[in-house]
Amino acid sequence: MTTASEVPFGDMTVDHIELYVSDIQAKTAWMVDQYGLTVEADNEHEAAGAGVRSVALGSRGISVVLTEALDEEHPAAVYVARHGDGVGSIALRVPDATAAFDEAVRRGAHPVASPVARDGVVTAAIGAFGDVTHLFVERRAGVPKGTLPGLRPVPRREPAQDMGLTGVDHFAVCLEAGTLDATLDYYRRVLGFEMIFAEDIVVGAQAMISKVAQSRSGAVTFTLIEPDLSREPGQIDEFLKRHDGSGVQHVAWNTDDIVRSVRNMRSSGVEFLNTPSTYYTLLAERLTTRWHSVEDLRNHDILIDEDHDGQLFQIFTRSVHPRRTLFMEVIERAGARTFGSANIKALYEAVELQRANEGAFR
């Protein structure tokens, strides 16, 4: 039974993702050309006064805001100086932003920005993990989906082709060792999340600990990961070193047809991590594919796993970040609802292979 205090978080969804960037033109071209997003709005009319230049991009259920600081004191500038380009804010759509903010703060959240109403949208912000924040977003009746304060619609810059991406599946978050349980408790206590999966992943001499937190609505999911310090340093340790602290390691995008999406993204210049051919040789011993042929999976380096509800297919992009931190995932859920251990291990092994090929801790 949902209590009165849970109501502000009951219908929570991902509203948009804000990336703080050093070159907004280059990143806009990247998201349009390689991920098929469309430019929808910007703040050119008031950029100087706002201290930032912002561009909103979208596609179906995806909304991304790119923000480049014009003032070196702006939080976006401070973030980029410390971490490089990355996810600075994950905005959460709620029915009542003021009620959500008040209840979250009452439960112990760190207040970042008090509720403000503008352009028919109410926003308020709290701290999340590392230097990432959560922005509560409430759109009042009659306000179009995607409207954000200070951003005005612009002539649409359409992508060259549709990549078939439909929404955000989950965020993978790398955390400093020893902080995973506290972060999980924060999401449970402050926002009413539930833990839906937990796994200790061991790959050779390395290991990581993973726990998945999900909103009561099921629409917002965080895979929380920390390194196991009893083992040798690995990719999570390297992310924390290069990123200078906790942060979003990757964003997973949903698709209805992963083979088509990967084919189109590759033709647009996206590079994906390779999968060893032995993975597909041994696949028949693990499961029977019901949606895509093994040959299609092999040709596109796509991984597969399953749970009691169905199968899921996934692939990870090669990081193009100067620090080799942030990357993306494409995932198709054919009924599957959870995160199988084979998936998480496959991600770890794929990134470890990239590290081995490129050289670790350079």
QUIZIMO-V67792 format. One record per residue. N is the residue number from 1. PHI is phi in degrees with one decimal (999 if undefined). BURIAL is I if it has 24 or more other ideal C-beta (glycine too) atoms within 12 Angstrom, else O. Layout:
# QUIZIMO-V67792
n->N phi->PHI burial->BURIAL
n->N phi->PHI burial->BURIAL
This chain:
# QUIZIMO-V67792
n->1 phi->999 burial->O
n->2 phi->-82.7 burial->O
n->3 phi->-82.3 burial->O
n->4 phi->-60.3 burial->O
n->5 phi->-73.2 burial->O
n->6 phi->-87.2 burial->I
n->7 phi->-55.0 burial->O
n->8 phi->-59.3 burial->I
n->9 phi->-111.0 burial->I
n->10 phi->-64.2 burial->I
n->11 phi->-107.6 burial->I
n->12 phi->-65.2 burial->I
n->13 phi->-137.8 burial->I
n->14 phi->-77.7 burial->I
n->15 phi->-83.6 burial->I
n->16 phi->-161.0 burial->I
n->17 phi->-112.7 burial->I
n->18 phi->-108.0 burial->I
n->19 phi->-103.6 burial->I
n->20 phi->-87.4 burial->I
n->21 phi->-133.4 burial->I
n->22 phi->-95.5 burial->I
n->23 phi->-140.5 burial->O
n->24 phi->-69.4 burial->I
n->25 phi->-66.5 burial->O
n->26 phi->-64.5 burial->O
n->27 phi->-70.7 burial->I
n->28 phi->-63.1 burial->I
n->29 phi->-60.6 burial->O
n->30 phi->-61.7 burial->I
n->31 phi->-71.1 burial->I
n->32 phi->-74.8 burial->I
n->33 phi->-73.8 burial->I
n->34 phi->-100.6 burial->I
n->35 phi->-117.6 burial->I
n->36 phi->71.2 burial->I
n->37 phi->-81.2 burial->I
n->38 phi->-114.2 burial->I
n->39 phi->-69.5 burial->I
n->40 phi->-118.1 burial->I
n->41 phi->-160.0 burial->I
n->42 phi->-152.3 burial->I
n->43 phi->-119.4 burial->I
n->44 phi->-55.2 burial->O
n->45 phi->-68.2 burial->O
n->46 phi->-141.9 burial->O
n->47 phi->-57.8 burial->O
n->48 phi->-60.7 burial->O
n->49 phi->-69.5 burial->O
n->50 phi->-80.3 burial->O
n->51 phi->81.5 burial->O
n->52 phi->-145.0 burial->I
n->53 phi->-110.2 burial->I
n->54 phi->-128.2 burial->I
n->55 phi->-133.5 burial->I
n->56 phi->-103.0 burial->I
n->57 phi->-125.9 burial->I
n->58 phi->-153.9 burial->I
n->59 phi->-165.1 burial->I
n->60 phi->53.3 burial->O
n->61 phi->-90.8 burial->I
n->62 phi->-106.6 burial->I
n->63 phi->-138.2 burial->I
n->64 phi->-126.8 burial->I
n->65 phi->-112.9 burial->I
n->66 phi->-99.5 burial->I
n->67 phi->-130.2 burial->I
n->68 phi->-115.6 burial->I
n->69 phi->-74.6 burial->I
n->70 phi->-102.7 burial->O
n->71 phi->-117.0 burial->O
n->72 phi->-65.1 burial->O
n->73 phi->-90.4 burial->O
n->74 phi->-67.0 burial->O
n->75 phi->-53.2 burial->I
n->76 phi->-65.3 burial->I
n->77 phi->-68.8 burial->I
n->78 phi->-63.8 burial->O
n->79 phi->-62.2 burial->I
n->80 phi->-63.6 burial->I
n->81 phi->-62.6 burial->O
n->82 phi->-85.6 burial->O
n->83 phi->-110.5 burial->I
n->84 phi->80.3 burial->I
n->85 phi->-57.7 burial->I
n->86 phi->178.1 burial->I
n->87 phi->-74.5 burial->I
n->88 phi->-98.6 burial->I
n->89 phi->-149.8 burial->I
n->90 phi->-113.9 burial->I
n->91 phi->-85.0 burial->I
n->92 phi->-113.4 burial->I
n->93 phi->-78.5 burial->I
n->94 phi->-136.4 burial->I
n->95 phi->-66.7 burial->I
n->96 phi->-142.3 burial->I
n->97 phi->-65.6 burial->I
n->98 phi->-66.8 burial->I
n->99 phi->-64.7 burial->I
n->100 phi->-64.7 burial->I
n->101 phi->-63.0 burial->I
n->102 phi->-61.1 burial->O
n->103 phi->-69.9 burial->I
n->104 phi->-63.5 burial->I
n->105 phi->-66.0 burial->I
n->106 phi->-60.0 burial->O
n->107 phi->-85.9 burial->I
n->108 phi->115.0 burial->O
n->109 phi->-69.3 burial->I
n->110 phi->-82.5 burial->O
n->111 phi->-72.7 burial->O
n->112 phi->-108.5 burial->I
n->113 phi->-147.3 burial->I
n->114 phi->-69.8 burial->O
n->115 phi->-56.6 burial->I
n->116 phi->-136.6 burial->O
n->117 phi->-106.6 burial->O
n->118 phi->-158.4 burial->O
n->119 phi->55.4 burial->I
n->120 phi->77.3 burial->O
n->121 phi->-123.5 burial->I
n->122 phi->-106.9 burial->I
n->123 phi->-130.3 burial->I
n->124 phi->-159.3 burial->I
n->125 phi->-130.9 burial->I
n->126 phi->-131.4 burial->I
n->127 phi->-73.8 burial->I
n->128 phi->-120.6 burial->I
n->129 phi->-138.5 burial->I
n->130 phi->53.2 burial->I
n->131 phi->-100.2 burial->I
n->132 phi->-89.7 burial->I
n->133 phi->-119.7 burial->I
n->134 phi->-113.8 burial->I
n->135 phi->-103.2 burial->I
n->136 phi->-76.3 burial->I
n->137 phi->-127.0 burial->I
n->138 phi->-125.3 burial->I
n->139 phi->-102.3 burial->I
n->140 phi->-75.6 burial->O
n->141 phi->-52.8 burial->O
n->142 phi->90.4 burial->O
n->143 phi->-83.9 burial->O
n->144 phi->-61.1 burial->O
n->145 phi->-58.9 burial->O
n->146 phi->93.8 burial->I
n->147 phi->-64.2 burial->I
n->148 phi->-130.0 burial->I
n->149 phi->-56.2 burial->I
n->150 phi->83.9 burial->I
n->151 phi->-104.2 burial->I
n->152 phi->-113.2 burial->O
n->153 phi->-58.0 burial->O
n->154 phi->-130.0 burial->O
n->155 phi->-55.3 burial->O
n->156 phi->-68.7 burial->O
n->157 phi->-101.0 burial->O
n->158 phi->-77.0 burial->O
n->159 phi->-70.6 burial->I
n->160 phi->-65.8 burial->O
n->161 phi->-153.1 burial->I
n->162 phi->-82.9 burial->I
n->163 phi->-87.2 burial->I
n->164 phi->78.0 burial->I
n->165 phi->-79.9 burial->I
n->166 phi->-118.0 burial->I
n->167 phi->177.9 burial->I
n->168 phi->-100.2 burial->I
n->169 phi->-84.7 burial->I
n->170 phi->-165.7 burial->I
n->171 phi->-116.0 burial->I
n->172 phi->-99.9 burial->I
n->173 phi->-118.8 burial->I
n->174 phi->-90.3 burial->I
n->175 phi->-119.8 burial->I
n->176 phi->-59.8 burial->I
n->177 phi->-54.6 burial->I
n->178 phi->87.9 burial->O
n->179 phi->-111.2 burial->I
n->180 phi->-62.1 burial->I
n->181 phi->-62.8 burial->O
n->182 phi->-66.7 burial->O
n->183 phi->-67.5 burial->I
n->184 phi->-60.9 burial->I
n->185 phi->-61.8 burial->O
n->186 phi->-60.4 burial->I
n->187 phi->-68.5 burial->I
n->188 phi->-66.3 burial->I
n->189 phi->-73.3 burial->O
n->190 phi->-85.6 burial->I
n->191 phi->-116.8 burial->I
n->192 phi->73.1 burial->I
n->193 phi->-69.8 burial->I
n->194 phi->-127.6 burial->I
n->195 phi->-83.6 burial->I
n->196 phi->-111.2 burial->I
n->197 phi->-163.7 burial->I
n->198 phi->-146.1 burial->I
n->199 phi->-158.3 burial->I
n->200 phi->-101.0 burial->O
n->201 phi->-105.4 burial->I
n->202 phi->-115.9 burial->O
n->203 phi->-129.3 burial->I
n->204 phi->63.4 burial->O
n->205 phi->-91.7 burial->O
n->206 phi->-111.0 burial->I
n->207 phi->-159.2 burial->I
n->208 phi->-143.7 burial->I
n->209 phi->-114.8 burial->I
n->210 phi->-131.2 burial->I
n->211 phi->-136.9 burial->I
n->212 phi->-104.3 burial->I
n->213 phi->-109.3 burial->I
n->214 phi->-134.9 burial->I
n->215 phi->-66.4 burial->I
n->216 phi->-62.5 burial->I
n->217 phi->-73.4 burial->I
n->218 phi->79.9 burial->O
n->219 phi->-96.7 burial->I
n->220 phi->-126.9 burial->I
n->221 phi->-132.0 burial->I
n->222 phi->-122.4 burial->I
n->223 phi->-91.9 burial->I
n->224 phi->-94.2 burial->I
n->225 phi->-131.8 burial->I
n->226 phi->-134.6 burial->I
n->227 phi->-75.1 burial->I
n->228 phi->-93.7 burial->I
n->229 phi->-72.3 burial->O
n->230 phi->-80.0 burial->O
n->231 phi->-112.7 burial->O
n->232 phi->-71.1 burial->O
n->233 phi->-60.5 burial->O
n->234 phi->-140.2 burial->I
n->235 phi->-65.1 burial->I
n->236 phi->-68.6 burial->I
n->237 phi->-59.3 burial->I
n->238 phi->-68.0 burial->I
n->239 phi->-58.0 burial->I
n->240 phi->-61.4 burial->I
n->241 phi->-70.4 burial->I
n->242 phi->-71.4 burial->I
n->243 phi->-80.9 burial->I
n->244 phi->63.6 burial->O
n->245 phi->118.3 burial->I
n->246 phi->-63.3 burial->I
n->247 phi->179.3 burial->I
n->248 phi->-79.1 burial->I
n->249 phi->-80.0 burial->I
n->250 phi->-153.9 burial->I
n->251 phi->-111.0 burial->I
n->252 phi->-101.3 burial->I
n->253 phi->-100.0 burial->I
n->254 phi->-79.1 burial->I
n->255 phi->-145.5 burial->I
n->256 phi->-89.8 burial->O
n->257 phi->-150.2 burial->I
n->258 phi->-68.6 burial->I
n->259 phi->-63.6 burial->I
n->260 phi->-64.4 burial->I
n->261 phi->-62.1 burial->I
n->262 phi->-66.0 burial->I
n->263 phi->-60.2 burial->I
n->264 phi->-69.0 burial->I
n->265 phi->-66.8 burial->I
n->266 phi->-61.2 burial->I
n->267 phi->-66.8 burial->O
n->268 phi->-97.2 burial->I
n->269 phi->107.9 burial->O
n->270 phi->-74.2 burial->I
n->271 phi->-103.5 burial->O
n->272 phi->-113.0 burial->I
n->273 phi->-69.2 burial->I
n->274 phi->-79.3 burial->I
n->275 phi->-114.3 burial->I
n->276 phi->-56.4 burial->O
n->277 phi->-61.5 burial->O
n->278 phi->-63.3 burial->O
n->279 phi->-56.4 burial->I
n->280 phi->-79.5 burial->I
n->281 phi->-63.6 burial->O
n->282 phi->-90.0 burial->O
n->283 phi->-60.0 burial->I
n->284 phi->-62.5 burial->O
n->285 phi->-76.7 burial->O
n->286 phi->-100.6 burial->O
n->287 phi->-164.0 burial->I
n->288 phi->-113.7 burial->O
n->289 phi->-72.4 burial->I
n->290 phi->-116.7 burial->O
n->291 phi->-122.7 burial->I
n->292 phi->-125.7 burial->I
n->293 phi->-73.5 burial->O
n->294 phi->-60.3 burial->I
n->295 phi->-63.8 burial->O
n->296 phi->-63.9 burial->O
n->297 phi->-62.2 burial->I
n->298 phi->-63.3 burial->I
n->299 phi->-62.9 burial->O
n->300 phi->-115.8 burial->I
n->301 phi->61.5 burial->I
n->302 phi->-87.9 burial->I
n->303 phi->-94.4 burial->I
n->304 phi->-138.3 burial->I
n->305 phi->-147.5 burial->I
n->306 phi->-150.0 burial->I
n->307 phi->-133.0 burial->O
n->308 phi->-67.7 burial->O
n->309 phi->-97.1 burial->O
n->310 phi->155.9 burial->O
n->311 phi->-118.4 burial->I
n->312 phi->-137.6 burial->I
n->313 phi->-123.4 burial->I
n->314 phi->-151.2 burial->I
n->315 phi->-152.5 burial->I
n->316 phi->-117.6 burial->I
n->317 phi->-79.0 burial->I
n->318 phi->-76.9 burial->I
n->319 phi->-67.0 burial->I
n->320 phi->-108.0 burial->O
n->321 phi->-69.6 burial->I
n->322 phi->-54.3 burial->O
n->323 phi->-96.2 burial->I
n->324 phi->54.5 burial->I
n->325 phi->-107.6 burial->I
n->326 phi->-63.7 burial->I
n->327 phi->-143.3 burial->I
n->328 phi->-124.4 burial->I
n->329 phi->-130.2 burial->I
n->330 phi->-118.2 burial->I
n->331 phi->-139.2 burial->I
n->332 phi->-117.6 burial->I
n->333 phi->-104.4 burial->I
n->334 phi->-98.7 burial->I
n->335 phi->96.0 burial->O
n->336 phi->-63.4 burial->I
n->337 phi->-119.0 burial->O
n->338 phi->-110.4 burial->I
n->339 phi->-116.9 burial->I
n->340 phi->-72.2 burial->I
n->341 phi->-62.2 burial->I
n->342 phi->-63.6 burial->I
n->343 phi->-64.3 burial->I
n->344 phi->-64.7 burial->I
n->345 phi->-65.4 burial->I
n->346 phi->-63.5 burial->I
n->347 phi->-60.5 burial->I
n->348 phi->-60.5 burial->I
n->349 phi->-66.7 burial->I
n->350 phi->-65.8 burial->I
n->351 phi->-70.3 burial->I
n->352 phi->-62.7 burial->I
n->353 phi->-64.7 burial->I
n->354 phi->-62.7 burial->I
n->355 phi->-63.4 burial->I
n->356 phi->-65.3 burial->O
n->357 phi->-72.2 burial->O
n->358 phi->-97.2 burial->O
n->359 phi->97.1 burial->O
n->360 phi->-85.6 burial->O
n->361 phi->55.9 burial->O
n->362 phi->-78.9 burial->O
